[in-house]
Amino acid sequence: MIAAGALVLRDASAADAIEIAAVHCASWRTTYTGLLPPEIVAAHTEMTPRVDLWRLRSADPSRGCVVALLDGVLCAFAAFAAMPERPQGMEPVPGYDAYLEGIYALQAVQHHGIGRALLGAAAERLRARGYRSLALHVLASNPARGFYERLGARLVREEPPGPGETWHGCVYGWPDIGTL
């Protein structure tokens, strides 16, 4: 089920950086407040660095991003790339050649099928680039784990807390993105 209204999925452009950053920051606040220390949430929800980040990412041809517009308003996105050597500064994920850098949606449009549609669109673009599998990191306490599991992601491994951290993450993956 897609949220009521006209939904358009398209590739992001540099002109979308401010709106993507706004969705990124808002989603971080609603998702991670209470799950991560307030100073971590605050650091990841400052607009200027996020806008700069999305401008840089949009200029990198090795990366991709699909945005969802509901009635013309950017409300969600999925960003992806080739599997980096150290994704999120963590250990490599053997057997996976693509990486989901993030999928975020405004709280008001969550649980309406937009995330599923975005992930499918990202998988299409990755397959067109020759990728076969997809992995991502997720905070272990993030309720979105159920979303990934419902879409067929497998738990690859648990990640221990980093130095000075009290939270831990995990890695999920789709060995065959053709299933998305």
C-alpha positions as CSV (number, residue, x, y, z in Angstrom):
1,M,0.0,0.0,0.0
2,I,1.4,3.4,-1.0
3,A,0.5,6.5,1.0
4,A,-2.5,8.4,-0.5
5,G,-1.4,10.9,-3.1
6,A,0.7,11.0,-6.2
7,L,4.0,9.1,-5.6
8,V,6.9,9.7,-7.9
9,L,10.3,7.9,-7.6
10,R,13.2,9.3,-9.4
11,D,17.0,9.6,-9.3
12,A,18.2,12.4,-7.0
13,S,20.0,15.4,-8.4
14,A,22.3,18.0,-6.8
15,A,19.3,20.3,-6.7
16,D,17.7,17.9,-4.1
17,A,20.5,18.2,-1.5
18,I,18.6,20.6,0.8
19,E,15.4,18.5,0.8
20,I,17.3,15.2,1.2
21,A,19.2,16.7,4.1
22,A,15.9,17.9,5.7
23,V,14.4,14.4,5.4
24,H,17.7,12.8,6.7
25,C,17.8,15.1,9.7
26,A,14.1,14.8,10.6
27,S,14.2,11.0,10.2
28,W,17.3,10.8,12.4
29,R,15.5,12.8,15.1
30,T,12.4,10.6,15.1
31,T,14.3,7.3,14.7
32,Y,17.3,7.7,17.0
33,T,16.1,9.9,19.8
34,G,16.1,7.6,22.8
35,L,18.2,5.0,21.0
36,L,21.4,6.9,20.9
37,P,22.9,9.6,23.2
38,P,21.5,13.1,22.6
39,E,24.9,14.5,21.5
40,I,25.1,11.8,18.7
41,V,21.6,12.6,17.5
42,A,22.4,16.4,17.6
43,A,25.6,15.9,15.6
44,H,23.8,14.0,12.9
45,T,20.9,16.4,12.6
46,E,22.7,19.6,11.9
47,M,21.4,20.8,8.5
48,T,24.6,22.5,7.1
49,P,26.8,19.4,7.3
50,R,24.0,17.2,5.9
51,V,23.4,19.5,2.9
52,D,27.2,19.5,2.2
53,L,27.2,15.7,2.5
54,W,24.4,15.3,0.0
55,R,25.9,17.8,-2.4
56,L,29.2,15.8,-2.4
57,R,27.4,12.5,-2.8
58,S,25.3,13.8,-5.7
59,A,28.6,14.7,-7.5
60,D,30.0,11.2,-7.1
61,P,29.1,9.0,-10.1
62,S,29.9,5.8,-8.1
63,R,27.0,6.5,-5.8
64,G,23.2,6.6,-6.4
65,C,20.2,7.9,-4.7
66,V,16.5,7.5,-5.4
67,V,14.0,10.0,-3.9
68,A,10.3,9.6,-3.3
69,L,8.1,12.6,-3.9
70,L,4.5,12.5,-2.5
71,D,2.3,15.1,-4.1
72,G,5.6,16.9,-5.3
73,V,7.2,17.0,-1.8
74,L,10.4,15.0,-1.2
75,C,9.5,12.7,1.7
76,A,12.0,9.8,1.5
77,F,15.2,8.5,-0.1
78,A,17.4,5.5,-0.5
79,A,21.2,6.0,-1.1
80,F,23.5,3.2,-2.4
81,A,27.0,2.6,-3.7
82,A,29.5,-0.1,-4.4
83,M,30.6,-1.9,-1.2
84,P,33.3,0.2,0.4
85,E,36.4,-1.3,2.0
86,R,35.2,-0.3,5.4
87,P,31.5,0.5,5.3
88,Q,30.6,2.9,8.1
89,G,34.1,2.4,9.4
90,M,33.3,-1.2,10.2
91,E,34.7,-4.5,9.0
92,P,34.1,-5.5,5.3
93,V,31.0,-7.5,4.4
94,P,32.4,-10.4,2.4
95,G,30.1,-11.8,-0.3
96,Y,28.2,-8.5,-0.9
97,D,29.1,-6.1,-3.7
98,A,26.7,-3.2,-3.1
99,Y,25.9,-1.2,0.1
100,L,22.7,0.6,1.2
101,E,24.1,3.8,2.7
102,G,20.8,4.8,4.0
103,I,17.0,4.7,3.5
104,Y,15.1,7.4,5.4
105,A,11.5,8.5,5.3
106,L,9.6,11.2,7.1
107,Q,7.6,9.7,10.0
108,A,4.3,10.8,8.5
109,V,4.9,8.6,5.4
110,Q,6.3,5.5,7.1
111,H,4.4,2.2,7.0
112,H,2.7,2.9,3.6
113,G,5.0,1.1,1.1
114,I,7.2,3.9,0.2
115,G,10.3,2.3,1.7
116,R,9.6,-0.9,-0.1
117,A,9.2,1.0,-3.4
118,L,12.4,2.9,-2.8
119,L,14.4,-0.3,-2.0
120,G,13.0,-1.9,-5.1
121,A,14.0,1.1,-7.2
122,A,17.5,1.1,-5.7
123,A,17.9,-2.6,-6.4
124,E,16.9,-2.0,-10.1
125,R,19.5,0.6,-10.4
126,L,22.1,-1.5,-8.8
127,R,21.3,-4.5,-11.0
128,A,21.6,-2.2,-14.1
129,R,25.1,-1.3,-12.9
130,G,26.0,-5.0,-12.6
131,Y,25.7,-5.5,-8.8
132,R,24.2,-8.8,-7.5
133,S,24.0,-8.4,-3.7
134,L,23.3,-5.7,-1.1
135,A,24.1,-5.2,2.5
136,L,23.6,-2.5,5.1
137,H,24.4,-1.6,8.7
138,V,21.6,-0.9,11.1
139,L,21.5,0.0,14.8
140,A,20.6,-3.2,16.7
141,S,17.8,-1.5,18.6
142,N,16.3,0.1,15.5
143,P,12.8,-1.1,14.9
144,A,13.4,-0.9,11.2
145,R,15.1,-4.3,11.5
146,G,11.7,-5.8,11.0
147,F,11.3,-3.8,7.7
148,Y,14.4,-5.3,6.3
149,E,13.5,-8.8,7.5
150,R,10.0,-8.6,6.0
151,L,11.7,-7.7,2.7
152,G,13.9,-10.9,2.9
153,A,17.1,-9.5,4.3
154,R,19.2,-12.0,6.2
155,L,21.1,-11.1,9.4
156,V,24.8,-11.4,8.4
157,R,26.3,-10.6,11.7
158,E,26.1,-8.6,14.9
159,E,28.6,-5.7,15.4
160,P,30.1,-5.1,18.8
161,P,30.0,-1.6,20.3
162,G,32.9,0.6,19.2
163,P,35.3,2.2,21.7
164,G,33.4,4.4,24.2
165,E,30.0,3.3,22.8
166,T,27.2,1.5,24.6
167,W,25.2,0.6,21.5
168,H,25.8,-2.0,18.9
169,G,24.7,-2.6,15.4
170,C,24.3,-5.4,13.0
171,V,24.6,-6.1,9.3
172,Y,21.8,-7.3,7.1
173,G,22.0,-8.4,3.5
174,W,20.3,-9.6,0.4
175,P,22.6,-12.2,-1.3
176,D,20.5,-11.7,-4.4
177,I,19.0,-8.3,-5.1
178,G,16.8,-9.8,-7.7
179,T,14.5,-10.8,-4.9
180,L,13.8,-7.1,-4.0
